Amino acid sequence: MARNVVASRCLVVFSILALAMVIAPAVTSLPTGISGIKDSGCNCHGTDPSDSVVPFIGGLPESYNASETYTVTVSFTGGPSTDGNANLGGFNLWASAGTFTVSDSDVRIWSPNEVSHSYEGNDQRSWTFDWVAPDSGAAVDFILHTNSVNGNEGNDGSSGDMWNRADATVLGFGPAPLPDVDPFKVLATLMLVSAILFGIVVLYVFYRQNPSGFEWNNFAPWITEWLTSTDHKKIGTLYFVQGLFFLGVGGIMAMMIRLQLASPGNDFITQEYYNQFFTLHGTTMIFLAAMPLIAGFANWIVPLQIGAPDLAFPRLNAFSFWLQPVAALLIFTGVFSGGGADTGWTGYAPYVVSETAHAGVSMWAAGQIMLVASSTLTGINFLTTIAVMRAPGMGWFQMPLFTWSILVANVMLFISIPAFGVGLIQVFLDRTIGTAFYDVAAGGDPLLWSHLFWYFGHPEVYVVVVPAFGVISEVVATSARRSIFGYKSMVYALAGIGIVAFVVYGHHMFTSGMSPALRFITMLTTMLVAVPTGIKIFNWLKTMHGGSLVYRTHTLWTLGFLVTFTLGGISGMFFPSMGMDVHLHETYFVVAHFHYVLVGGTVFGMFAAIYYWFPKMTGRMLDERLGVLHFLTGFIAYNAVFWPMHRLGVVGMIRRTHTYYITTADIQALPEWAADWNMQISIAAYVFFASNLILVVNMIKSLIRGEKAPADPWGGWSFEWMVSSPPPTPSFDPQNIPTLLNANEHVANEPGRLGQWFQRFMVADDAAEGESH
Amino acid sequence: MAEVTALYDAIWDEYILWSLLVGVVTFGWLYHHSFYYRSSEGEKPNVDELEVGVFPRENDNLRLEITWTVLPTLLIVYLTYISWAPLDAVWSQVGEDGWHGDVCADGQSSNNYIDDDGYVHSECYHEIGITGQQWFWEFDCMGLSEDLCSTDFTTFEGESKPQLNLKAGETYFANMTSRDVIHAPKFTNFGIMEDVVPGQNTYLWLPATEEVAFLMMCAEYCGDNHAYMTAKINVED
């Protein structure tokens, strides 16, 4: 009983902490909290404002009339600006409402409510343009920044210059209208309200089924169990749920991106939001969806496959998991404070530490530091478990291939992720306490980040795809009713990928000014990746030879994987070839390629894993008809989304831009059909997103009224099929670990070719021969 | 098919040929096996006698495995070999050993031409400067005569954007840097891009071979108005 009180108290403290974490970012979005770029201003020359520069806004009325046009003059006096300088000054004026129009070439418009000087206009101290008042009647704020320039040219062009800021307010004629809604907050609120309503419905159903059992004492142990469990199966499920949840969140962001790109010049979302969406889409999908899904299966299946009762460090494992949701909250925190990270998942320096980057970048870096910690601990855990907790009879070369793939992935992750952690800590310190690792003016090196990031980033993409290889190896062999072809060469190929991964990252930096000799070396090593992956693909194909392929949903996803991953592998060969890479770099050809390997590889592999191991994990069979429907719609829609992107990339459509341009009479850009293709891609993307809801429906339906699963529904050989579905806890009785038998016992005891050759020099040992039988 | 530059097209065609070959072999194999070796309705013969808790019997063939290690290796060595010359062409050295000779004397023309393999050769080159800044491009003709290089402004999508006028038949050597963060001018019609990095200089060959006016965009993400960081490159005769 006392234990329950403690558990309940822990729960209360935990809830308060969680609530505080949700509320804290909302507080920082208040005017006194973290601020956006609007307040820090312009491309100001110099670091601090200078009182000797006096900006002035003229021509504004005391209060404005609806839609009336006012001629505005901005000017400044003071500072180093003197007649005879090459340049005299510049300005940036931001208005909270209304529209600027420009009549001469000295002034240019950034957005309807922001103007600044143009090139021709930087030899002025005064600029004139028009401002059309809004018809809302609300007061309008103006923020003016001016640079006073001493005219020296070149890289140190802004040294010795000064700037200052002036504010003005024009009163309106009516009551203040409500401020514009923030689409991100609307979306978040909607999701929150739906989740609460859904929760109430679920609780009500529980209540109606058993009104007397609806007591806190009945729920508390259940909640406590999920929050504090160190069982590898429970933690695996938590990872799995987290992964699927963020797969949905990342998918919603992809939908926003596709809606925006459906037509050229679309203004469905602004560039500020588009940039957050594509950044968080990438970060979410890699770190919060793919990695947890893999960790979920690794947690569930690896101990079962090697015959271990649990992982080597169960509490460490729980800690690894609980870092994840907190890190996810941090990564998304920026969104609540008015500007989520907008750096791309690569977060190139010095933009990532610059003032123009959104405020949320700091939190994005902080969250990823926690993910680095989580991945490192997971790495330690799995390496130890696989090294020391294998069942008797299971040598390194009798481990199931999924376990091998998790081993290789964790070795890669464990060696590469510290570099990323170091980079992130530098970025975080640069942004928060003003160190200068990436401050170019202070001698920082922007390319250092690129090196640290890609030293980790390239192995990372193999970390997410290698476990899919493991899944495919299991499924192909089991479905074809054969042992995997070339088990040893599969292992060597995995290890080969793990080694080559570390010497190819240079190809991400082909166009950042690296030496041609290094470019050649990286070109060769990058192409080398095709050899081990080729071995794996041919081995999978040969495994089917002479088999008896049973078509289940996981078999379909595996065959789909073989198609898409091969295509992704082939398109990958185009990048190391320099003459093409300098054209294809940063285009949609790259987007098409990595979605072919990451969605067609990792996600399809994980789908196969879900259909393959779901009966083992839950004790319920999934519905095959819904599964086939999911595969058909998903596979076709997926290809319709990403295949056309290859061609768009070849004609020069660039990544990470919220809009794109079609050729006009006097300037050549994308061909006209590119607009139609983008529309088609967007439609297919929605079909792909919707098709994955079939999987969710299938899982929920099976959990409620699915057919009971036997211990070995597919006829696999490894240990996970020996325990009941779902498995007991501990998964294997520690006193009674099963021993792995070996169908090749007679072969294993015979010497290999080399051994036979050596034996010619040996004296025959008849005595030993007699003992062994 | 691609029609980007002669150099690009030459490698592209060769790569597409090999891709098709690999694709036909792999997919032919995959489709054949997935239909030919499927199990009939209700029949599930356990070909290799898989059994729970027993490591399955070996299924390998060293000769085959070596074959599909060696053949792809040979293919990639060949692909690297054919990508070698384009590497030199894209990052040719400055000076007599390079493909574009020395800097042009006053009034001298590059007279560049495309050879049969798609590589551009020139007698000499002109140096220009490109500077990136959030979020516009700045071109510097470095004292070249008006007909070789001039800068201007043009209206694109209702905004004033910088324009660089170059002359067809001339080869330019761009000396590039950035004032704030990493940007990357992407010359789609020249089939090339390179990052501009603050605090250091990067270089790029711009062989203007034919008359064209195209949009140059920034290809390295640089902040909110990244997509508006455009310029017009106008190659005139």
Contacts between the chains, C-beta under 8 A, distances in Angstrom:
chain1	res1	chain2	res2	distance
A	37	B	224	7.7
A	43	B	133	7.5
A	43	B	134	6.5
A	43	B	180	7.6
A	105	B	153	6.7
A	105	B	160	6.4
A	108	B	159	6.6
A	108	B	160	5.1
A	109	B	158	7.9
A	109	B	159	6.4
A	110	B	225	6.8
A	110	B	228	8.0
A	118	B	153	7.5
A	118	B	160	5.7
A	119	B	138	7.5
A	119	B	153	7.2
A	119	B	162	7.2
A	120	B	153	7.6
A	155	B	177	6.6
A	155	B	179	7.2
A	157	B	179	7.5
A	158	B	179	8.0
A	265	B	157	7.4
A	271	B	224	5.3
A	271	B	225	6.4
A	271	B	226	7.4
A	271	B	227	6.2
A	271	B	228	7.9
A	272	B	224	5.5
A	275	B	221	7.6
A	275	B	223	7.9
A	275	B	224	6.4
A	275	B	226	7.4
A	342	B	223	7.5
A	342	B	224	7.1
A	343	B	221	7.1
A	344	B	221	4.9
A	348	B	181	7.6
A	348	B	182	5.5
A	348	B	220	6.9
A	348	B	221	7.0
A	349	B	182	7.9
A	350	B	180	7.4
A	350	B	181	5.3
A	350	B	182	7.3
A	350	B	198	6.2
A	351	B	181	3.9
A	351	B	182	6.6
A	351	B	221	7.1
A	351	B	222	6.0
A	351	B	223	6.4
A	354	B	180	6.6
A	354	B	181	5.6
A	354	B	223	7.7
A	356	B	134	6.0
A	356	B	180	7.7
A	356	B	181	7.6
A	356	B	223	4.7
A	356	B	224	7.1
A	357	B	223	6.9
A	393	B	55	8.0
A	394	B	55	7.7
A	398	B	55	4.6
A	440	B	198	4.3
A	440	B	199	4.1
A	441	B	199	8.0
A	445	B	199	7.8
A	446	B	181	7.8
A	446	B	182	6.2
A	446	B	197	5.9
A	446	B	198	6.3
A	446	B	199	7.1
A	447	B	197	6.7
A	477	B	50	7.9
A	477	B	56	7.6
A	478	B	50	7.4
A	480	B	37	6.9
A	480	B	47	7.5
A	481	B	39	7.4
A	481	B	44	6.7
A	481	B	45	6.6
A	481	B	46	5.4
A	481	B	47	4.7
A	481	B	48	6.8
A	481	B	50	6.6
A	482	B	47	5.2
A	482	B	48	4.8
A	482	B	50	7.9
A	482	B	59	6.3
A	483	B	48	4.6
A	483	B	50	6.9
A	483	B	56	3.4
A	483	B	57	5.9
A	483	B	58	7.0
A	483	B	59	4.4
A	484	B	56	7.7
A	484	B	59	6.9
A	485	B	59	5.2
A	485	B	60	6.3
A	485	B	61	7.8
A	486	B	59	7.5
A	486	B	60	4.5
A	486	B	61	7.5
A	486	B	64	7.9
A	486	B	65	5.0
A	487	B	58	6.9
A	487	B	59	7.6
A	487	B	60	6.8
A	488	B	60	7.0
A	489	B	60	7.1
A	489	B	65	4.6
A	489	B	69	7.7
A	511	B	184	6.5
A	511	B	193	5.6
A	511	B	194	5.1
A	511	B	195	5.6
A	512	B	182	7.6
A	512	B	194	7.8
A	512	B	195	4.4
A	512	B	197	6.7
A	512	B	202	7.6
A	513	B	194	6.7
A	513	B	195	6.3
A	513	B	197	6.4
A	513	B	200	7.2
A	513	B	202	3.9
A	513	B	203	7.8
A	516	B	87	6.7
A	516	B	88	7.6
A	516	B	91	4.6
A	519	B	87	6.3
A	519	B	91	7.1
A	520	B	84	7.1
A	520	B	87	6.0
A	523	B	80	6.1
A	523	B	83	6.2
A	523	B	87	6.9
A	524	B	80	5.1
A	527	B	76	4.1
A	527	B	79	6.1
A	527	B	80	5.5
A	528	B	76	6.6
A	530	B	72	5.8
A	530	B	75	7.9
A	530	B	76	5.6
A	531	B	69	6.4
A	531	B	72	5.1
A	531	B	73	5.4
A	531	B	76	6.8
A	534	B	68	6.3
A	534	B	69	7.9
A	534	B	72	4.2
A	535	B	65	7.0
A	535	B	68	6.0
A	535	B	69	5.8
A	535	B	72	7.9
A	537	B	26	6.6
A	538	B	68	4.3
A	539	B	65	7.4
A	541	B	26	7.2
A	541	B	29	5.1
A	541	B	30	6.0
A	541	B	33	6.2
A	542	B	61	7.9
A	542	B	64	6.8
A	543	B	59	7.4
A	544	B	33	4.1
A	544	B	34	6.7
A	544	B	37	5.5
A	545	B	33	6.1
A	545	B	37	6.8
A	546	B	37	6.7
A	546	B	47	6.6
A	547	B	37	5.1
A	547	B	47	5.5
A	548	B	37	6.6
A	548	B	38	7.5
A	548	B	39	4.0
A	548	B	43	7.4
A	548	B	44	6.6
A	548	B	45	5.1
A	548	B	47	5.7
A	549	B	33	7.6
A	549	B	34	6.3
A	549	B	37	5.2
A	549	B	38	4.6
A	549	B	39	6.0
A	550	B	38	7.9
A	550	B	39	5.1
A	550	B	44	6.1
A	551	B	38	6.4
A	551	B	39	7.9
A	559	B	30	7.1
A	559	B	34	5.6
A	562	B	30	5.7
A	563	B	27	7.0
A	563	B	30	7.0
A	566	B	23	7.2
A	566	B	26	5.3
A	566	B	27	7.4
A	567	B	23	7.6
A	570	B	19	4.8
A	570	B	22	6.2
A	570	B	23	6.4
A	573	B	15	6.9
A	573	B	19	7.4
A	573	B	76	7.8
A	573	B	79	6.8
A	574	B	12	8.0
A	574	B	15	5.9
A	576	B	80	7.7
A	576	B	83	7.2
A	577	B	11	5.7
A	577	B	15	6.7
A	577	B	79	6.8
A	577	B	82	8.0
A	577	B	83	4.0
A	577	B	86	7.2
A	578	B	83	5.8
A	578	B	86	5.7
A	578	B	87	4.1
A	578	B	90	5.8
A	578	B	91	7.9
A	579	B	7	5.2
A	579	B	8	6.0
A	579	B	10	7.9
A	579	B	11	4.9
A	579	B	83	6.5
A	579	B	86	2.9
A	579	B	87	7.0
A	579	B	89	7.0
A	579	B	90	6.1
A	579	B	191	7.8
A	580	B	8	5.9
A	580	B	11	5.5
A	580	B	12	6.2
A	580	B	15	7.3
A	580	B	86	8.0
A	582	B	90	5.6
A	582	B	191	6.6
A	582	B	192	4.6
A	582	B	193	6.1
A	582	B	194	7.5
A	583	B	4	5.5
A	583	B	5	7.6
A	583	B	8	5.4
A	583	B	188	7.7
A	583	B	191	4.1
A	583	B	192	6.5
A	583	B	193	7.6
A	585	B	193	5.9
A	585	B	219	7.1
A	586	B	184	6.8
A	586	B	186	7.1
A	586	B	193	6.9
A	586	B	219	4.1
A	586	B	220	6.7
A	587	B	219	7.7
A	650	B	2	5.5
A	650	B	4	7.0
A	652	B	186	7.4
A	652	B	188	3.7
A	654	B	186	6.4
A	654	B	217	5.4
A	654	B	219	5.2
A	655	B	219	7.7
A	656	B	221	4.6
A	656	B	226	6.7
A	657	B	217	7.0
A	657	B	226	6.1
A	657	B	227	3.6
A	658	B	227	5.2
A	659	B	227	5.1
A	660	B	227	7.7
A	661	B	157	7.1
A	661	B	215	5.8
A	661	B	217	7.9
A	661	B	230	7.4
A	666	B	213	6.2
A	667	B	154	7.8
A	667	B	156	6.6
A	667	B	213	5.5
A	667	B	214	6.6
A	667	B	215	5.3
A	667	B	232	5.6
A	668	B	189	6.8
A	668	B	212	6.3
A	668	B	213	6.2
A	668	B	214	4.1
A	668	B	215	6.7
A	669	B	188	7.9
A	669	B	214	7.0
A	669	B	215	4.2
A	711	B	52	8.0
A	712	B	52	5.7
A	715	B	44	7.2
A	715	B	46	6.8
A	715	B	50	6.0
A	716	B	50	7.0
A	716	B	52	7.2
A	717	B	50	4.5
A	717	B	51	6.1
A	717	B	52	5.9
A	717	B	53	7.3
A	717	B	54	6.0
A	717	B	55	7.2
A	717	B	56	5.4
A	718	B	52	7.8
A	719	B	52	7.7
A	719	B	53	6.4
A	721	B	52	4.9
A	722	B	52	5.0
A	722	B	53	5.4
A	738	B	53	5.9
A	740	B	53	6.5
A	740	B	54	7.5
A	740	B	55	5.8
A	741	B	53	6.1
A	741	B	54	4.4
A	741	B	55	7.0
A	742	B	54	6.9
A	742	B	55	4.5
A	743	B	49	7.3
A	743	B	51	7.7
A	743	B	54	5.4
A	743	B	55	6.2
A	743	B	56	5.8
A	743	B	57	4.0
A	744	B	55	7.0
A	744	B	57	5.5
A	744	B	58	5.2
A	747	B	57	7.9
A	747	B	58	6.4
